[in-house]
């Protein structure tokens, strides 16, 4: 649902899991996704990834991206820990999507 709200289509959303092997994303998109993966998985972003992202985003934009990724991780961890219920409108909007794990609950 969040991906759709920022203009991603279903093919792009599904391809995000394997973004580095997809031709659906621009160089700028790939830099954002590399940064996001590094931050979310390793809690550290290499100088190379940071420099590549800097070709597309300002320092202020990178800071906003960092905060967004961090907050998303926080929210996801809280939901995963407490197995929170998904509201019916969200469930209806995404449960039929092949990339969404909500429908398997």
Backbone torsions as a table, in degrees:
resi	resn	phi	psi	omega
1	UNK	NA	-41.1	178.2
2	UNK	-64.7	-43.5	178.2
3	UNK	-58.7	-43.3	178.0
4	UNK	-62.4	-36.3	-176.6
5	UNK	-69.1	-18.7	177.6
6	UNK	-106.2	13.2	172.1
7	UNK	97.0	5.9	176.9
8	UNK	-76.7	141.8	174.9
9	UNK	-92.0	172.5	-175.6
10	UNK	-61.4	-35.8	178.4
11	UNK	-64.1	-42.3	178.9
12	UNK	-66.4	-42.2	179.7
13	UNK	-62.3	-44.1	179.6
14	UNK	-65.4	-34.1	-177.0
15	UNK	-78.2	-12.3	-177.0
16	UNK	-59.1	-35.6	180.0
17	UNK	-58.3	-30.6	-177.9
18	UNK	-125.6	42.8	-171.7
19	UNK	-58.6	-33.6	-175.4
20	UNK	-70.6	-16.0	177.9
21	UNK	-108.7	15.5	-177.6
22	UNK	-109.7	146.1	175.7
23	UNK	-98.5	12.2	-178.5
24	UNK	-83.2	-13.0	-172.8
25	UNK	-114.2	138.5	177.9
26	UNK	-70.4	171.3	176.7
27	UNK	-59.8	-40.0	177.2
28	UNK	-64.5	-42.8	176.8
29	UNK	-60.4	-43.5	-179.2
30	UNK	-64.1	-36.9	177.0
31	UNK	-64.4	-42.5	177.6
32	UNK	-63.2	-44.3	-178.6
33	UNK	-67.6	-36.9	176.6
34	UNK	-64.0	-43.9	177.8
35	UNK	-60.7	-47.5	-178.8
36	UNK	-60.9	-46.4	178.5
37	UNK	-60.9	-47.0	-178.7
38	UNK	-61.5	-44.5	-178.9
39	UNK	-66.4	-44.3	-176.9
40	UNK	-72.6	-37.9	-175.5
41	UNK	-89.0	-41.1	-172.5
42	UNK	-107.9	-12.0	-175.9
43	UNK	59.4	26.5	-179.8
44	UNK	-156.9	138.5	179.1
45	UNK	-115.2	125.9	-178.4
46	UNK	-70.0	160.6	176.7
47	UNK	-59.5	-36.5	-179.6
48	UNK	-65.1	-44.9	179.2
49	UNK	-65.8	-43.4	179.2
50	UNK	-61.0	-44.2	179.8
51	UNK	-64.2	-41.6	178.8
52	UNK	-62.9	-41.9	178.8
53	UNK	-66.0	-35.2	179.3
54	UNK	-63.4	-16.9	175.0
55	UNK	-72.6	-18.2	-175.4
56	UNK	-118.0	-26.8	-176.1
57	UNK	-125.7	149.8	174.3
58	UNK	-75.7	168.3	177.9
59	UNK	-60.0	-39.4	178.3
60	UNK	-64.4	-41.4	178.8
61	UNK	-66.5	-36.9	177.1
62	UNK	-65.5	-39.6	177.8
63	UNK	-63.1	-43.2	178.5
64	UNK	-64.1	-39.5	177.0
65	UNK	-63.0	-44.3	178.6
66	UNK	-58.5	-45.2	179.5
67	UNK	-65.5	-41.3	179.7
68	UNK	-63.3	-47.2	179.3
69	UNK	-62.0	-41.9	-179.2
70	UNK	-64.9	-44.4	178.0
71	UNK	-65.4	-38.6	177.9
72	UNK	-61.6	-42.5	177.1
73	UNK	-61.7	-41.8	177.6
74	UNK	-60.1	-50.0	-179.1
75	UNK	-61.2	-44.9	-179.9
76	UNK	-61.9	-40.1	179.8
77	UNK	-66.9	-39.0	177.5
78	UNK	-64.2	-46.4	178.9
79	UNK	-62.4	-41.5	-179.5
80	UNK	-68.1	-36.7	-179.5
81	UNK	-68.5	-44.2	-173.6
82	UNK	-102.2	5.3	178.4
83	UNK	46.0	52.5	-176.9
84	UNK	-64.9	148.6	177.7
85	UNK	-71.8	148.5	175.9
86	UNK	-96.6	132.2	-178.6
87	UNK	-65.7	154.9	-173.0
88	UNK	-63.0	-34.4	-179.9
89	UNK	-68.8	-37.7	176.2
90	UNK	-68.1	-45.4	179.0
91	UNK	-58.4	-43.4	179.2
92	UNK	-65.2	-37.2	-176.4
93	UNK	-72.6	-31.4	-172.0
94	UNK	-123.6	-10.5	-171.1
95	UNK	-65.9	-20.6	179.4
96	UNK	-90.0	-3.5	-178.0
97	UNK	-75.8	134.6	-177.8
98	UNK	-65.2	-21.1	-178.1
99	UNK	-92.5	-0.8	-174.6
100	UNK	-99.4	127.2	-179.2
101	UNK	-85.9	-6.8	-177.4
102	UNK	-61.8	-38.9	-175.3
103	UNK	-65.9	-15.4	-177.1
104	UNK	-90.3	0.0	-179.1
105	UNK	-69.2	NA	NA
